[in-house]
Amino acid sequence: MLLFLPFIYGCIQERNKEDEKEVVVFKHGKIAGDPEPFRRLLDQFEKENPKIKVKDEILPASTDEQHQFYVINLEGRSTDFDVLSMDVIWVPEFAKAGWLRDVSHLISEGERDEFFPGPMEAVTYKGKVYAIPWYIDAGLLYYRKDLLQKYGFSPPKTWGELIRQAQIITEGEPELYGFVWQGKQYEGLVCNVLEYFWSNGGDVIRGREIVVNSIENVTALRLMRDLIVTYAITPPLVTTAIEEPTRYIFGNGRAIFMRNWPYAWNIFEREGSPVKGKVGISTLPSFPGKESASTLGGWQLGINRYSRHPDAAERLIKFLTSYEAQKTFALTIGYKPTRKSLYRDRDLMKEQPFITGLYDVFMKARPRPVTPYYMMVTQVMQPEFSAALSGIKTPEEALSSVQRQIEHIMGVER
């Protein structure tokens, strides 16, 4: 029996060491692909911070369910988790509600310039930073480079060029659709429409002014409808399409152009893909004399205001958003870094040239209206934009209605 005493004592000591550690609970969505590289990153963090243990807990895949989880728990002042990953559109809402810790001190003015401007704008509310950008996403243009080369075209810079190229190519290739995108009534429709607004100098909210009912936006929304009914380069089916149906159409070689997110690239380049080696990417077109723009997506890391371990939580989000951690995510999982300098990293340029080729797209990425009321604002925009695309309303009628409703939501005096 005495022989076992040192062993038992050693086990007790190890258990006591574990009990003494500060446990940080990290809530996040499912990590795409192999989760092992992420687990290794957390192991590395624990090794560098031996008094902290990270317990990561995966939320449901649905972003709506994740949002609901956070709202219910944060309204109840839950202390059950410390670090939370947030969709880019949630930060102002959570910040206004007082649910997030101010993390401005974690990221100096100089360091903020190391991140793409869109994500930094999205995590800033009333001059304070409430989250650190973790990884980025944005809309872009996919095109069939073999077909553009065949017909002597370069990637279109304006919507007019895209229309002309699609019309000429489909005349010679009548089995193809010209341009597919996401037009169903859902959040993705708002992402698409905003890219047309911005690329014509329009916007939804500018400062404290609601500017959605503008001639620039009327022209932009009318163009989207005209792509379907006047120029006939976009099939009517887009008004019921989200990302995957359009990705499927383009990926099966049935379209010349597609607006989508970066995730589709790896699918197109798989062995057996009908378009492998035939796809190019570019920033989205714009109206003449105006700037291209993409709708920003991505996720940010913040700290629960009611966390019992704020210092340890700060260490974790600094670690996960660092240059080295973001590089690891990019190399192993394919997540797109929010730090601009990584797009010049030699290892990344060699191993993930597609990611580093997205620099211009991400520099032009803009956040959806940065307001605590965005979840209400988008519920107004979605049905009105859908009605305009379907011909139920004119662009003027739809945008006039959106203007009135957003003014009501935000308490703007007429």
C-alpha positions in Angstrom: 0.0 0.0 0.0 2.8 2.4 0.9 4.2 1.9 -2.6 1.1 3.6 -4.1 1.2 6.6 -1.8 3.6 8.7 -3.9 1.5 8.0 -7.0 -1.7 9.0 -5.2 -0.1 12.1 -3.8 1.2 13.0 -7.3 -2.3 12.7 -8.8 -3.8 14.9 -6.0 -1.1 17.5 -6.7 -1.9 17.5 -10.5 -5.7 17.8 -9.7 -5.0 20.7 -7.4 -3.0 22.5 -10.0 -5.9 22.1 -12.5 -8.4 23.3 -9.9 -6.2 26.4 -9.3 -6.4 27.4 -13.0 -8.7 30.2 -14.2 -11.2 28.7 -16.6 -12.2 30.9 -19.5 -15.3 29.8 -21.4 -15.2 30.7 -25.2 -18.4 30.5 -27.1 -18.2 30.3 -30.9 -19.7 28.7 -34.0 -18.3 25.5 -35.4 -14.8 25.8 -36.8 -14.8 25.0 -40.6 -12.9 21.9 -41.6 -10.5 20.1 -39.3 -10.9 21.5 -35.7 -7.5 20.1 -34.7 -5.4 23.2 -35.7 -7.7 25.3 -33.6 -7.4 23.0 -30.6 -3.6 23.2 -31.0 -3.8 27.0 -30.9 -5.7 26.8 -27.7 -3.1 24.3 -26.3 -0.4 26.8 -27.2 -2.2 29.6 -25.4 -2.6 27.4 -22.3 1.1 26.6 -22.4 2.0 30.3 -22.7 -0.5 31.1 -19.9 -0.1 28.2 -17.5 -2.6 29.6 -15.0 -5.4 29.8 -17.6 -7.5 26.9 -19.0 -9.7 27.5 -22.1 -13.0 25.7 -22.4 -14.4 26.2 -25.9 -18.1 25.5 -26.4 -19.6 25.3 -29.9 -22.9 27.1 -30.6 -25.6 26.0 -33.1 -24.6 26.4 -36.8 -27.5 28.9 -37.4 -26.4 32.5 -36.9 -30.0 33.3 -35.9 -29.8 30.7 -33.1 -26.4 32.0 -32.0 -27.8 35.6 -31.9 -30.8 34.4 -29.9 -28.5 32.5 -27.5 -26.4 35.6 -26.8 -29.4 37.9 -26.4 -31.2 35.7 -23.9 -28.1 35.0 -21.9 -26.6 38.5 -21.9 -30.0 40.0 -21.0 -30.0 37.7 -18.1 -26.4 38.8 -17.1 -25.1 35.3 -17.5 -21.6 34.7 -16.2 -21.4 31.3 -17.8 -19.1 32.4 -20.6 -16.4 34.9 -21.0 -15.4 35.3 -24.7 -17.9 35.4 -27.5 -17.5 35.3 -31.3 -19.9 37.7 -33.0 -21.2 38.3 -36.5 -20.0 41.6 -37.9 -23.5 43.1 -37.6 -24.1 42.3 -33.9 -21.4 44.4 -32.2 -23.2 47.8 -32.1 -26.4 46.1 -30.8 -24.5 44.3 -28.0 -22.4 47.4 -27.2 -25.4 49.7 -26.8 -27.1 47.2 -24.6 -24.1 47.2 -22.3 -23.3 43.6 -22.8 -19.7 44.0 -24.0 -16.6 45.2 -22.3 -14.8 48.1 -23.8 -11.6 46.7 -25.3 -10.2 49.9 -26.7 -7.1 49.6 -24.5 -6.2 46.2 -26.1 -5.7 47.7 -29.5 -3.8 51.0 -29.8 -4.5 53.6 -32.5 -1.4 52.5 -34.4 -2.4 48.8 -34.2 -5.9 49.6 -35.5 -4.3 50.6 -38.8 -3.0 47.0 -39.1 -6.5 45.8 -39.7 -8.7 46.3 -42.7 -10.8 49.5 -42.3 -14.2 47.8 -42.7 -13.9 45.4 -39.7 -12.5 48.2 -37.5 -15.5 50.4 -38.4 -17.8 47.6 -37.6 -16.5 47.0 -34.1 -16.4 50.6 -33.1 -19.4 52.2 -31.4 -19.5 55.8 -30.2 -15.7 56.0 -30.5 -14.9 52.9 -28.4 -13.8 49.5 -29.6 -16.0 46.6 -28.4 -14.4 43.6 -30.2 -11.3 42.7 -32.2 -11.7 41.5 -35.8 -11.0 37.8 -36.0 -11.5 36.8 -39.6 -13.0 38.6 -42.6 -15.4 37.8 -45.5 -16.7 40.0 -48.4 -18.6 39.7 -51.7 -16.6 39.4 -54.9 -17.0 38.7 -58.6 -16.3 35.2 -60.0 -15.8 34.9 -63.7 -15.0 32.3 -66.3 -11.6 33.4 -67.4 -11.5 30.9 -70.2 -14.6 32.4 -71.8 -13.4 36.0 -71.3 -10.1 35.1 -73.0 -12.0 33.4 -75.8 -14.0 36.5 -76.5 -11.1 39.0 -75.9 -12.4 40.5 -72.7 -10.8 41.6 -69.4 -12.7 41.4 -66.1 -15.4 44.1 -66.1 -14.8 47.2 -64.1 -18.3 48.7 -64.5 -21.7 47.1 -64.5 -22.1 48.3 -68.1 -19.1 46.3 -69.1 -20.4 43.2 -67.4 -23.7 43.5 -69.1 -22.1 43.9 -72.6 -19.7 41.0 -72.0 -22.4 38.7 -70.8 -24.7 39.6 -73.7 -22.0 39.0 -76.3 -20.8 35.7 -74.7 -24.3 34.3 -74.3 -25.0 35.1 -77.9 -22.2 32.7 -78.8 -22.9 30.4 -75.9 -26.7 30.4 -75.6 -26.8 27.6 -73.0 -25.1 29.8 -70.4 -26.6 32.3 -67.9 -24.8 35.6 -68.0 -24.8 36.6 -64.3 -26.1 34.9 -61.2 -26.4 36.4 -57.7 -28.4 36.1 -54.5 -31.9 37.7 -54.8 -34.1 35.8 -52.4 -35.7 37.7 -49.5 -33.1 37.2 -46.8 -30.0 38.9 -45.4 -27.9 37.9 -48.4 -30.2 40.1 -50.6 -29.3 43.1 -48.5 -25.6 42.3 -48.9 -26.1 42.2 -52.7 -28.2 45.4 -52.9 -25.8 47.4 -50.8 -23.0 46.6 -53.2 -24.9 48.3 -56.0 -25.9 51.3 -53.7 -22.3 51.9 -52.7 -20.9 51.4 -56.2 -23.1 54.3 -57.3 -22.2 56.6 -54.4 -25.3 55.7 -52.4 -25.8 54.5 -48.8 -28.4 53.7 -46.2 -27.3 55.8 -43.2 -24.7 58.5 -43.4 -23.8 59.9 -40.0 -27.1 60.5 -38.3 -29.0 61.0 -41.6 -31.1 58.3 -43.3 -30.2 58.6 -47.0 -31.6 55.3 -48.5 -34.2 57.1 -50.7 -31.7 58.7 -53.1 -31.5 59.0 -56.8 -28.2 57.0 -56.6 -30.0 54.1 -54.9 -33.1 54.3 -57.2 -30.8 53.9 -60.2 -28.9 51.1 -58.5 -32.0 49.1 -57.6 -33.5 49.7 -61.1 -30.3 48.2 -62.6 -30.7 45.1 -60.6 -34.2 44.6 -61.9 -33.1 45.4 -65.4 -30.4 42.7 -65.2 -33.4 40.3 -65.1 -36.1 41.8 -67.3 -34.3 44.3 -69.7 -30.8 43.0 -70.3 -31.9 39.3 -69.7 -28.4 38.3 -68.5 -29.7 37.2 -65.1 -32.3 34.4 -64.9 -35.5 35.1 -62.9 -34.6 32.2 -60.6 -32.2 34.5 -58.7 -35.2 36.0 -56.9 -35.4 32.7 -55.0 -31.7 32.0 -54.8 -29.3 32.1 -51.9 -25.5 31.4 -52.1 -25.5 27.6 -52.7 -27.9 27.4 -55.7 -25.9 30.1 -57.5 -22.6 28.4 -56.6 -24.0 25.2 -58.0 -25.0 26.8 -61.3 -21.6 28.5 -61.7 -19.7 25.5 -60.5 -21.3 23.3 -63.1 -20.2 25.6 -65.9 -23.6 27.1 -66.5 -22.8 30.8 -65.9 -20.2 33.4 -67.0 -20.3 35.6 -64.0 -21.3 35.1 -60.3 -21.4 37.3 -57.2 -20.6 35.2 -54.1 -18.3 34.9 -51.1 -14.8 33.5 -51.0 -15.8 30.1 -49.7 -16.8 29.0 -53.2 -13.2 29.1 -54.6 -12.0 25.9 -53.0 -15.1 24.0 -54.2 -14.4 25.2 -57.8 -10.8 24.0 -57.6 -11.5 20.5 -56.4 -10.6 17.5 -58.5 -13.5 16.7 -60.8 -14.9 20.2 -60.8 -16.2 21.2 -64.2 -14.7 24.7 -63.8 -11.4 23.7 -62.2 -8.7 26.0 -63.6 -11.2 28.1 -65.5 -12.3 30.6 -62.7 -11.0 34.1 -62.0 -11.9 36.5 -59.3 -12.1 40.3 -59.2 -13.6 43.2 -57.2 -17.2 43.8 -58.0 -18.0 46.3 -60.8 -19.2 49.8 -60.2 -21.1 52.6 -62.0 -18.9 54.8 -64.2 -16.6 57.1 -62.2 -17.5 55.5 -58.9 -15.7 53.1 -56.6 -16.2 49.3 -56.3 -17.5 48.1 -53.0 -18.2 44.8 -51.3 -20.4 44.0 -48.3 -18.3 43.0 -45.3 -18.8 39.7 -43.5 -16.8 38.0 -40.9 -16.5 37.4 -37.1 -15.2 39.3 -34.2 -14.1 38.4 -30.7 -15.5 40.3 -27.7 -15.8 39.9 -23.9 -18.9 39.4 -21.9 -19.4 42.4 -19.6 -20.4 40.0 -16.8 -17.3 37.8 -17.2 -15.7 36.8 -13.9 -12.4 36.4 -15.7 -11.9 39.6 -17.8 -8.1 39.7 -17.6 -7.8 36.1 -18.8 -10.4 36.7 -21.5 -8.4 39.7 -22.7 -5.3 37.6 -23.0 -7.3 35.0 -25.1 -8.7 37.4 -27.6 -5.4 39.2 -28.1 -3.8 35.8 -28.7 -6.4 34.6 -31.2 -6.4 37.8 -33.2 -2.6 38.1 -33.3 -0.5 37.9 -36.4 0.7 34.4 -35.7 -2.7 33.0 -34.8 -4.4 34.5 -37.8 -1.6 33.1 -40.0 -2.2 29.6 -38.5 -5.9 29.9 -39.2 -5.3 31.0 -42.8 -2.8 28.2 -43.5 -4.7 25.3 -41.9 -8.4 26.2 -42.1 -8.5 28.9 -44.8 -10.0 31.6 -42.7 -9.2 35.0 -44.1 -7.1 37.2 -41.8 -8.2 40.7 -40.8 -4.6 41.9 -40.5 -3.5 43.5 -43.8 0.2 42.6 -43.4 -0.6 38.9 -43.6 -1.5 39.4 -47.3 2.2 40.0 -47.9 3.4 37.0 -45.8 5.7 34.8 -47.9 4.3 31.5 -46.4 0.8 32.6 -47.0 1.5 33.8 -50.5 3.1 30.4 -51.3 0.5 28.1 -49.7 -2.7 30.2 -50.0 -2.3 32.5 -53.1 -6.1 32.7 -53.4 -6.3 34.3 -49.9 -3.5 36.8 -50.5 -5.2 37.7 -53.9 -8.2 38.9 -51.9 -6.5 42.0 -50.6 -8.1 44.5 -52.9 -11.6 43.0 -52.3 -11.2 43.3 -48.5 -9.8 46.8 -48.7 -13.1 47.8 -50.4 -15.3 45.8 -48.0 -17.8 48.0 -46.2 -19.9 47.1 -43.1 -23.7 47.1 -43.3 -25.1 50.1 -41.4 -23.3 50.3 -38.1 -26.2 50.8 -35.8 -27.6 49.1 -32.7 -30.9 48.8 -34.6 -29.5 47.0 -37.6 -31.5 43.8 -37.0 -34.7 45.8 -37.3 -33.4 47.8 -40.2 -32.6 44.7 -42.3 -36.1 43.3 -41.6 -37.4 46.5 -43.2 -35.1 46.3 -46.2 -35.4 42.7 -47.1 -39.1 42.6 -48.2 -38.9 46.0 -49.9 -35.9 45.1 -51.9 -37.5 41.8 -52.8 -40.6 43.6 -54.0 -38.6 45.9 -56.2 -36.7 43.0 -57.8 -39.9 41.0 -58.4 -41.7 44.0 -60.0 -44.3 44.2 -57.2 -43.1 47.7 -56.4 -41.1 50.3 -58.4 -37.6 51.1 -57.0 -39.0 54.5 -56.0 -41.9 53.0 -54.1 -39.7 50.5 -52.3 -37.0 53.0 -51.2 -39.6 55.5 -50.1 -41.1 52.9 -47.9 -37.7 51.9 -46.5 -36.8 55.5 -45.8 -40.0 56.0 -43.8 -39.7 52.8 -41.8 -36.0 53.3 -40.9 -36.7 56.9 -39.8 -39.5 55.5 -37.5 -37.1 52.8 -36.1 -34.4 55.3 -35.4 -36.7 58.1 -34.1 -35.8 60.6 -36.8 -38.0 63.7 -36.9 -39.4 64.4 -40.4 
